[in-house]
Every structure is written in C-alpha cells, then in structure tokens.
Amino acid sequence: MFARYVEKIRINRWNLKEGKRVPEGGFDEANVEYLPDELEEAVEELSPVPGFLTIYGIHRVNGKKHGGTLEEAIDEAVSLWVLAQSRLGFSWSELKRKLSRFETVSNPKLARVLKNLLGAGMIEKRDGKYYIAERSLARVVLKMKV
C-alpha cells in the first residue's frame, strides 16, 4: 500500500554534437557568456558524459570561469573513477583485492557500487571485466598514484 514505484532513467553518453548542443542551450538560457573553443574543450575533456558536462555547466552558471571550472569538473569526474583504476579492465575479484588495500569492502557494497557505475555509464562490463568508459578520464586515472 505504501510502496513506491521506482522507474530508472538511463541517460546514454552524448555524441560530440549533442555534447555541445545541450550545454549551449543551457548557457544561452542562463545568459552565461562562453567561447565556442571553451565549450569544445570541455566536451572533449569530459568525453560527452551528461553528468560530467552537467557538473561543468553548473559551475559556469554559478559564475566560475572556464579554466578552473573544467579542472574542477575533471577532478570530480576522476574521483568517480577511482574504483575502476584502469582502461585495461578488472574482474570482480581483482577489484575486490585492490580495494581491500584501502578498506574492507563487502561483496554487497561492491556489487551496489559497480551496479551504480554501470547504470551511470561510467564503466562498462565486457568479457567479465569492468572498464572505464571514457578515454580522457582513464588517462587521468592512470596517471594517479593511489
């Protein structure tokens, strides 16, 4: 009687054209001045992932300048990649082993995190391994010393 119906909405990665068009419309609506080159750089660096471009857009709408905003959006995106670690891909057990170096992670917790990352399009699963979906962020993560 008190149960709520839950509907999931999945937003796939945009192509480059959509990645530019959507923030342009938001910036125009919010009267945010921007240079086309800035937007192109943001789209390229954030691998037109809707959530990452949204982070960038929110900061710009709040009055921040392009350079700092892009770096901040990249930093926020990178923090979401820490679990995945590499473009090479990791199996469940490899992820569990690597994460256990930092803290104890239960199987249900890891399953929930991976399910959320998969659902958000941040990682992909192919042939039993989890991969970072976006190349630009994978490069940043690979440079990190964890």
C-alpha atoms as one frame of an Amber mdcrd trajectory, in Angstrom:
protein
   0.000   0.000   0.000   2.825   2.421   0.788   5.264   1.026  -1.761   6.555
   3.455  -4.322   7.080   2.596  -7.921  10.677   3.196  -8.947  11.485   3.957
 -12.514  15.072   4.093 -13.704  16.101   6.571 -16.307  19.313   5.851 -18.156
  20.987   8.681 -19.997  23.493   7.399 -22.512  26.643   9.250 -23.416  26.071
  12.004 -25.909  27.864  12.203 -29.204  30.100  15.267 -29.712  27.341  17.264
 -31.408  24.886  16.638 -28.546  27.675  17.270 -26.058  27.988  20.808 -27.413
  24.328  21.475 -28.164  22.931  20.720 -24.714  25.298  22.977 -22.704  24.984
  25.722 -25.349  21.234  25.752 -24.812  21.672  25.871 -21.035  24.235  28.659
 -21.217  22.046  30.668 -23.571  19.044  30.219 -21.276  21.077  31.261 -18.203
  22.800  34.142 -20.053  26.261  32.659 -19.472  28.933  34.028 -21.773  31.232
  31.399 -23.221  33.591  30.948 -26.135  32.931  28.109 -28.581  36.521  26.895
 -28.041  35.889  26.630 -24.293  32.806  24.517 -24.808  34.580  22.333 -27.337
  37.442  21.758 -24.892  35.016  20.877 -22.083  33.150  18.401 -24.302  36.385
  16.820 -25.482  37.913  16.543 -21.994  34.717  15.283 -20.355  34.038  12.711
 -23.103  30.477  13.978 -23.536  29.214  12.235 -20.417  25.996  14.066 -19.478
  26.731  14.069 -15.760  30.251  15.426 -16.178  29.098  18.163 -18.546  26.344
  18.978 -16.078  28.947  19.479 -13.342  30.847  21.805 -15.689  27.665  23.660
 -16.659  26.524  24.175 -13.069  29.845  25.729 -12.126  29.747  28.022 -15.163
  26.162  29.081 -14.434  27.301  29.877 -10.876  29.798  32.380 -12.287  33.027
  30.423 -12.426  35.431  30.843 -15.336  36.203  28.116 -17.874  39.713  27.015
 -16.846  39.067  26.486 -13.147  35.642  25.060 -13.845  36.967  22.484 -16.299
  39.676  21.398 -13.869  37.125  21.143 -11.075  34.771  19.080 -13.261  37.634
  16.785 -14.252  38.635  16.383 -10.598  35.065  15.486  -9.646  34.856  13.037
 -12.545  38.197  11.452 -11.632  37.024  10.881  -8.081  34.231   8.753  -9.552
  36.767   6.626 -11.450  38.952   5.624  -8.507  37.237   2.230  -8.211  37.842
   1.313 -11.832  41.555   2.266 -11.902  42.452   1.386 -15.484  41.372   1.164
 -19.109  42.763  -2.365 -19.031  39.804  -3.682 -17.101  39.480  -5.564 -13.866
  37.445  -8.576 -12.885  35.289  -8.601  -9.746  37.962 -10.386  -7.722  40.722
  -8.062  -8.950  38.680  -5.006  -7.941  37.910  -6.545  -4.552  41.596  -7.314
  -3.953  42.759  -3.831  -4.983  40.121  -2.101  -2.871  40.919  -4.243   0.168
  44.304  -2.499   0.358  42.434   0.633   1.487  39.416  -0.674   3.405  37.265
  -3.731   3.859  34.640  -3.848   1.120  31.763  -6.279   1.424  30.514  -8.139
  -1.639  27.079  -6.453  -1.475  28.692  -2.999  -1.231  30.975  -3.665  -4.195
  28.042  -5.052  -6.185  25.998  -1.938  -5.421  28.833   0.429  -6.392  29.529
  -1.428  -9.641  25.817  -1.542 -10.481  25.575   2.227  -9.935  28.674   2.932
 -12.007  27.392   0.678 -14.805  23.964   2.306 -14.670  25.503   5.767 -14.865
  27.580   4.779 -17.901  30.827   5.457 -16.057  32.151   1.957 -16.502  31.421
  -0.810 -18.975  31.463  -4.556 -18.483  32.852  -6.711 -21.274  34.001 -10.311
 -21.088  33.668 -10.362 -17.297  35.816  -7.268 -16.735  34.961  -3.699 -15.772
  36.412  -0.867 -17.867  36.458   2.899 -17.560  34.128   4.056 -20.316  35.816
   7.341 -21.203  39.348   7.554 -22.553  40.195  11.052 -21.332  39.300  10.208
 -17.744  41.022   6.848 -17.996  44.239   8.712 -18.895  43.893  10.877 -15.798
  43.234   7.888 -13.569  46.222   6.003 -14.971  48.449   8.957 -14.004  47.174
   8.886 -10.429  49.319   7.303  -7.783  46.941   5.531  -5.411
